[in-house]
Amino acid sequence: GLVVTQLDVQPGECVKVKGKIPSDAKGFSVNVGKDSSTLMLHFNPRFDCHGDVNTVVCNSKEDGMWGEEDRKADFPFQHGDKIEICISFDAAEVKVKVPEVEFEFPNRLGMEKIQYLAVEGDFKVK
Ligand SMILES: CCCO[C@@H]1O[C@H](CO)[C@@H](O[C@@H]2O[C@H](CO)[C@H](O)[C@H](OCc3cn(Cc4cccc(C#CCN)c4)nn3)[C@H]2O)[C@H](O)[C@H]1NC(C)=O
């Protein structure tokens, strides 16, 4: 999927990804951080994959190693949805705004900018 590098997003700024969730989507992820091995956030809505149904899984990745998963209570996504995902952060946390819901995740790595964004799986970036 889409990979963007050299982004240089600062605290308080937001990066927005618009796209469509295919009608047969199993799951997708939006990753932001330094690069593919060092992620401030792996935002992974799962419709039906890895044994999860309608569950948003968030995690961080440090030098290629996954952290502790954080499974969210909300799942505000449906097959066929056209959505905007807005990601912003500060020293303490990462915020992921989607229609109707804002998810929060700790800025575990204390990252001071987002250089890298990658979208994987069943999400058609517009
Ligand atoms: C119960 C004991 C075992 O526990 C399980 O252990 C697994 C392995 O660690 C974890 O799963 C890993 O979880 C990690 C976050 O933590 C990651 O999501 C990682 O995926 C990386 C990855 C990303 N991509 C690209 C991509 C992305 C989204 C869509 C597609 C598609 C498609 C076409 N339909 C492709 N491919 N692989 C996942 O494998 C499970 O959550 C975890 N489950 C629980 C309950 O704990």
PDBQT file of the ligand as one rigid body, heavy atoms in Angstrom, charges set to zero:
ROOT
HETATM    1  C1  LIG A 201      -3.209 -15.424  21.131  1.00  0.00    +0.000 C 
HETATM    2  C2  LIG A 201      -1.690 -15.603  21.102  1.00  0.00    +0.000 C 
HETATM    3  C3  LIG A 201      -1.086 -15.004  19.858  1.00  0.00    +0.000 C 
HETATM    4  O1  LIG A 201      -1.406 -13.581  19.915  1.00  0.00    +0.000 OA
HETATM    5  C4  LIG A 201      -1.512 -13.074  18.621  1.00  0.00    +0.000 C 
HETATM    6  O2  LIG A 201      -0.161 -12.887  18.132  1.00  0.00    +0.000 OA
HETATM    7  C5  LIG A 201      -0.185 -12.379  16.779  1.00  0.00    +0.000 C 
HETATM    8  C6  LIG A 201       1.267 -12.352  16.261  1.00  0.00    +0.000 C 
HETATM    9  O3  LIG A 201       2.019 -11.434  16.991  1.00  0.00    +0.000 OA
HETATM   10  C7  LIG A 201      -0.807 -10.965  16.793  1.00  0.00    +0.000 C 
HETATM   11  O4  LIG A 201      -0.904 -10.494  15.445  1.00  0.00    +0.000 OA
HETATM   12  C8  LIG A 201       0.025  -9.481  15.098  1.00  0.00    +0.000 C 
HETATM   13  O5  LIG A 201      -0.335  -8.266  15.779  1.00  0.00    +0.000 OA
HETATM   14  C9  LIG A 201       0.541  -7.177  15.429  1.00  0.00    +0.000 C 
HETATM   15  C10 LIG A 201       0.134  -5.983  16.276  1.00  0.00    +0.000 C 
HETATM   16  O6  LIG A 201       0.350  -6.279  17.648  1.00  0.00    +0.000 OA
HETATM   17  C11 LIG A 201       0.396  -6.866  13.933  1.00  0.00    +0.000 C 
HETATM   18  O7  LIG A 201      -0.953  -6.502  13.630  1.00  0.00    +0.000 OA
HETATM   19  C12 LIG A 201       0.803  -8.114  13.162  1.00  0.00    +0.000 C 
HETATM   20  O8  LIG A 201       0.583  -7.921  11.759  1.00  0.00    +0.000 OA
HETATM   21  C13 LIG A 201       1.711  -7.283  11.112  1.00  0.00    +0.000 C 
HETATM   22  C14 LIG A 201       1.378  -7.306   9.670  1.00  0.00    +0.000 A 
HETATM   23  C15 LIG A 201       0.931  -6.245   8.918  1.00  0.00    +0.000 A 
HETATM   24  N1  LIG A 201       0.707  -6.750   7.692  1.00  0.00    +0.000 N 
HETATM   25  C16 LIG A 201       0.212  -6.063   6.515  1.00  0.00    +0.000 C 
HETATM   26  C17 LIG A 201      -1.276  -6.083   6.570  1.00  0.00    +0.000 A 
HETATM   27  C18 LIG A 201      -1.909  -5.391   7.589  1.00  0.00    +0.000 A 
HETATM   28  C19 LIG A 201      -3.326  -5.407   7.613  1.00  0.00    +0.000 A 
HETATM   29  C20 LIG A 201      -4.073  -6.093   6.690  1.00  0.00    +0.000 A 
HETATM   30  C21 LIG A 201      -3.390  -6.792   5.701  1.00  0.00    +0.000 A 
HETATM   31  C22 LIG A 201      -4.137  -7.461   4.745  1.00  0.00    +0.000 C 
HETATM   32  C23 LIG A 201      -4.777  -8.037   3.936  1.00  0.00    +0.000 C 
HETATM   33  C24 LIG A 201      -5.567  -8.737   2.926  1.00  0.00    +0.000 C 
HETATM   34  N2  LIG A 201      -6.862  -9.049   3.423  1.00  0.00    +0.000 N 
HETATM   35  C25 LIG A 201      -2.002  -6.808   5.628  1.00  0.00    +0.000 A 
HETATM   36  N3  LIG A 201       0.970  -8.054   7.661  1.00  0.00    +0.000 NA
HETATM   37  N4  LIG A 201       1.379  -8.416   8.894  1.00  0.00    +0.000 NA
HETATM   38  C26 LIG A 201      -0.070  -9.296  13.597  1.00  0.00    +0.000 C 
HETATM   39  O9  LIG A 201       0.430 -10.494  12.970  1.00  0.00    +0.000 OA
HETATM   40  C27 LIG A 201      -2.231 -11.073  17.334  1.00  0.00    +0.000 C 
HETATM   41  O10 LIG A 201      -2.810  -9.751  17.413  1.00  0.00    +0.000 OA
HETATM   42  C28 LIG A 201      -2.196 -11.703  18.725  1.00  0.00    +0.000 C 
HETATM   43  N5  LIG A 201      -3.575 -11.884  19.217  1.00  0.00    +0.000 N 
HETATM   44  C29 LIG A 201      -3.883 -11.674  20.505  1.00  0.00    +0.000 C 
HETATM   45  C30 LIG A 201      -5.330 -11.936  20.879  1.00  0.00    +0.000 C 
HETATM   46  O11 LIG A 201      -3.053 -11.294  21.316  1.00  0.00    +0.000 OA
ENDROOT
TORSDOF 0
